[in-house]
Amino acid sequence: MTEPSQMDKDERNRQYAAMNRAAKRSMNAGLINKLKMCSDGERFQLMKTFIANPDLSTVEVEERFKNFAEQSRTDLYTTVTLLQLKKEFGKGKSARAFIAELIKGFLPYIL
């Protein structure tokens, strides 16, 4: 088999589901991203590899998928001033309560 249309659709879907479960069990974020982001032809080739080796240990994960996984796990924070928060959320009573909740742990550092 060289293309997905040569395989029964139900069997192909069953194999794709099994491959996705195996990838999630492996806890390899790069591999999971590769399965999500690859084309249909690439996914079919991965499925053929999976059928031959169900633990997915022979699948090569490109650097771009590893980098994407690392970047998606990195927490990105933006520092804003109190004035920016007031400008963003307004000056109403509910806005003041929301801002107070946001900064309550940082209040000793602000004053």
Backbone bond lengths (Angstrom), bond angles and torsions (degrees), N, CA, C in turn:
res aa  C-N    CA-C-N  psi(-1)  N-CA   C-N-CA  omega(-1)  CA-C   N-CA-C  phi
1 M - - - 1.449 - - 1.524 109.14 -
2 T 1.310 114.61 131.34 1.458 119.06 -179.29 1.517 113.35 -117.15
3 E 1.329 117.69 -15.44 1.462 119.95 178.28 1.525 110.48 -142.78
4 P 1.346 116.23 156.38 1.465 120.04 -174.32 1.527 114.69 -57.64
5 S 1.316 118.12 -32.61 1.473 120.07 -176.75 1.525 112.75 -67.09
6 Q 1.316 117.63 -13.59 1.465 120.85 179.89 1.525 112.21 -83.25
7 M 1.314 117.19 -4.83 1.462 121.41 -178.82 1.526 108.62 -113.77
8 D 1.301 117.41 144.00 1.458 122.17 177.52 1.529 109.41 -56.06
9 K 1.324 116.47 133.83 1.465 121.26 -174.93 1.525 112.53 -59.99
10 D 1.319 117.94 -43.44 1.469 120.18 -179.81 1.527 111.64 -63.94
11 E 1.315 116.59 -41.65 1.467 120.47 178.12 1.528 110.54 -66.21
12 R 1.316 116.08 -41.56 1.466 120.27 179.00 1.527 110.10 -61.43
13 N 1.328 117.68 -44.45 1.468 120.79 179.00 1.527 111.76 -65.01
14 R 1.316 116.58 -37.42 1.464 120.71 177.94 1.530 110.17 -63.97
15 Q 1.328 116.79 -42.97 1.465 121.22 179.47 1.531 111.44 -67.58
16 Y 1.352 116.75 -40.06 1.466 119.83 176.87 1.529 110.84 -61.01
17 A 1.329 116.86 -43.28 1.465 120.79 179.49 1.532 110.72 -63.33
18 A 1.314 116.72 -42.89 1.471 120.37 178.64 1.524 110.46 -64.30
19 M 1.327 116.82 -39.55 1.465 120.75 179.35 1.531 110.34 -65.60
20 N 1.323 117.79 -41.44 1.465 120.87 178.10 1.523 111.42 -63.81
21 R 1.335 116.75 -40.53 1.475 119.53 177.32 1.519 110.93 -64.03
22 A 1.324 117.08 -41.03 1.468 120.65 179.05 1.523 110.81 -64.71
23 A 1.323 117.09 -38.97 1.462 120.70 178.85 1.524 110.50 -64.96
24 K 1.318 117.47 -41.80 1.466 120.54 179.03 1.519 111.07 -66.87
25 R 1.339 117.12 -35.95 1.468 120.68 177.06 1.522 111.03 -66.08
26 S 1.332 117.03 -31.83 1.462 120.27 -178.18 1.524 111.89 -71.28
27 M 1.350 116.46 -16.95 1.466 122.37 179.96 1.534 111.60 58.63
28 N 1.322 117.64 25.54 1.458 123.09 178.23 1.525 107.67 -95.23
29 A 1.338 116.29 101.90 1.462 120.69 -175.39 1.522 111.97 -62.97
30 G 1.325 117.85 -35.31 1.457 120.96 178.21 1.517 111.62 -63.82
31 L 1.318 116.80 -41.20 1.464 121.70 178.89 1.525 110.74 -66.96
32 I 1.309 117.13 -41.93 1.466 121.01 178.83 1.534 109.91 -61.78
33 N 1.341 116.52 -43.74 1.464 119.76 177.87 1.518 111.36 -64.95
34 K 1.312 116.86 -37.01 1.462 119.83 178.44 1.529 110.29 -61.60
35 L 1.326 117.05 -43.34 1.462 120.20 179.19 1.528 111.54 -65.02
36 K 1.319 117.29 -36.07 1.456 120.85 -179.26 1.526 112.20 -72.78
37 M 1.330 116.42 -35.36 1.455 120.49 -168.90 1.529 114.97 -101.68
38 C 1.314 118.49 -7.09 1.458 119.30 -175.68 1.528 111.81 -80.93
39 S 1.329 115.29 163.04 1.462 120.74 179.24 1.531 109.72 -75.36
40 D 1.325 116.14 170.52 1.464 120.34 179.82 1.528 111.47 -61.97
41 G 1.329 116.71 -40.60 1.462 120.00 178.74 1.516 112.48 -64.26
42 E 1.342 116.25 -42.80 1.466 120.23 177.65 1.528 111.04 -65.03
43 R 1.331 115.92 -40.01 1.466 120.13 179.79 1.529 110.48 -63.84
44 F 1.332 115.94 -37.55 1.459 119.84 178.39 1.534 110.55 -65.74
45 Q 1.328 117.06 -40.87 1.467 120.52 177.08 1.530 110.52 -63.69
46 L 1.337 116.56 -39.53 1.467 120.13 176.83 1.523 110.77 -63.89
47 M 1.340 116.16 -37.51 1.456 119.54 179.45 1.530 110.34 -65.53
48 K 1.324 117.11 -39.56 1.466 119.48 177.58 1.531 110.34 -63.08
49 T 1.324 116.82 -39.13 1.467 120.85 176.33 1.525 109.86 -64.91
50 F 1.333 116.29 -40.78 1.464 121.44 179.84 1.526 111.18 -63.06
51 I 1.328 117.61 -40.45 1.467 120.87 179.32 1.529 110.07 -62.20
52 A 1.337 116.44 -38.40 1.462 120.48 179.64 1.526 112.29 -74.98
53 N 1.345 116.87 -32.73 1.456 121.69 -177.18 1.536 108.87 -140.93
54 P 1.331 117.99 89.90 1.470 121.39 -172.16 1.528 116.70 -63.16
55 D 1.319 119.44 -13.20 1.470 117.90 -179.82 1.528 112.74 -90.54
56 L 1.332 118.59 0.96 1.464 125.02 176.19 1.523 113.97 59.88
57 S 1.317 117.75 20.64 1.462 120.31 -178.27 1.522 113.06 -73.37
58 T 1.318 117.55 -19.03 1.468 120.06 -178.70 1.527 112.66 -93.39
59 V 1.326 117.89 -1.83 1.462 120.86 -179.35 1.522 109.10 -76.83
60 E 1.316 115.57 126.29 1.459 120.64 178.30 1.530 108.49 -87.98
61 V 1.318 116.27 125.83 1.460 121.57 -179.70 1.524 107.83 -102.49
62 E 1.333 115.75 119.26 1.453 120.96 -178.61 1.523 111.14 -67.00
63 E 1.310 115.50 157.38 1.459 122.44 -176.59 1.527 112.02 -60.96
64 R 1.333 117.88 -33.96 1.467 120.16 -177.44 1.531 111.48 -64.06
65 F 1.334 117.14 -33.56 1.469 119.88 178.64 1.523 110.64 -74.30
66 K 1.332 116.51 -36.12 1.468 119.92 176.61 1.523 110.45 -66.04
67 N 1.335 116.68 -43.25 1.468 121.01 179.46 1.517 111.06 -63.80
68 F 1.324 116.67 -41.77 1.454 120.18 178.96 1.524 110.38 -61.15
69 A 1.323 116.42 -40.56 1.467 120.13 179.53 1.523 110.75 -65.44
70 E 1.317 117.60 -40.96 1.462 120.73 179.63 1.524 111.16 -66.37
71 Q 1.324 116.47 -41.99 1.463 120.36 -178.75 1.524 111.38 -67.91
72 S 1.316 117.17 -34.55 1.458 119.19 -178.83 1.530 111.70 -74.02
73 R 1.326 117.76 -20.55 1.461 120.57 178.66 1.520 112.49 -90.39
74 T 1.340 117.69 -12.41 1.452 121.36 -177.92 1.522 109.29 -78.74
75 D 1.304 115.61 129.04 1.456 119.98 176.81 1.528 108.89 -77.39
76 L 1.303 115.75 130.43 1.455 121.09 178.86 1.521 108.68 -111.97
77 Y 1.319 115.84 121.48 1.452 120.81 -178.75 1.521 108.80 -115.81
78 T 1.308 115.05 148.72 1.457 121.33 175.07 1.515 107.19 -121.69
79 T 1.305 115.81 130.94 1.459 120.61 177.81 1.517 108.37 -88.64
80 V 1.312 115.97 127.67 1.461 120.92 177.98 1.517 108.90 -129.00
81 T 1.308 114.84 153.37 1.462 119.55 178.65 1.518 109.65 -86.53
82 L 1.305 114.72 167.68 1.461 120.73 177.45 1.529 110.18 -62.11
83 L 1.321 116.70 -38.50 1.460 121.30 177.98 1.533 110.85 -61.77
84 Q 1.343 117.04 -41.04 1.465 120.69 178.56 1.527 111.06 -65.66
85 L 1.331 117.09 -38.01 1.465 120.39 177.33 1.530 110.87 -63.52
86 K 1.333 116.57 -43.30 1.459 120.11 178.79 1.518 111.10 -64.20
87 K 1.313 116.01 -38.62 1.463 120.66 179.08 1.526 110.79 -67.30
88 E 1.321 117.12 -38.62 1.463 122.55 -177.83 1.527 112.28 -72.57
89 F 1.333 116.84 -44.10 1.456 120.54 -172.43 1.529 113.81 -102.61
90 G 1.309 118.33 -7.85 1.456 120.98 177.66 1.515 111.83 94.01
91 K 1.337 114.57 -176.95 1.464 120.10 -175.12 1.521 112.63 -117.92
92 G 1.314 117.04 12.14 1.464 120.62 179.80 1.522 111.77 -71.68
93 K 1.318 114.56 172.94 1.460 121.26 -177.71 1.532 111.35 -62.75
94 S 1.331 117.21 -43.89 1.470 119.82 -179.86 1.529 111.13 -69.03
95 A 1.340 116.70 -33.75 1.465 120.33 177.46 1.523 110.50 -66.05
96 R 1.345 116.16 -42.51 1.478 119.41 178.11 1.522 111.37 -63.34
97 A 1.325 116.71 -39.12 1.468 120.09 178.48 1.537 110.32 -65.52
98 F 1.318 116.65 -40.82 1.466 120.54 179.49 1.530 110.58 -64.75
99 I 1.323 117.22 -44.87 1.470 121.36 179.40 1.521 110.20 -64.48
100 A 1.314 116.93 -40.71 1.470 120.44 177.90 1.524 110.53 -61.11
101 E 1.330 116.96 -39.52 1.470 120.83 177.88 1.527 110.77 -65.73
102 L 1.339 116.52 -39.14 1.464 120.32 179.59 1.526 112.60 -63.55
103 I 1.319 115.97 -40.83 1.466 119.20 -171.71 1.517 114.36 -101.97
104 K 1.337 118.23 3.93 1.462 119.38 -173.90 1.532 113.00 -58.81
105 G 1.313 119.15 -33.31 1.461 120.10 177.93 1.500 113.50 -76.84
106 F 1.347 116.61 -16.96 1.459 121.03 -176.46 1.527 112.38 -104.57
107 L 1.321 117.21 -0.44 1.460 121.49 -175.63 1.529 113.17 -55.13
108 P 1.326 121.15 -42.98 1.471 119.71 178.59 1.539 112.25 -61.33
109 Y 1.323 117.94 -28.10 1.455 120.48 -179.14 1.523 111.43 -81.02
110 I 1.332 117.13 -25.62 1.457 121.32 -178.06 1.522 110.53 -78.81
111 L 1.326 116.80 -40.27 1.471 121.21 -176.60 1.498 113.32 -81.03
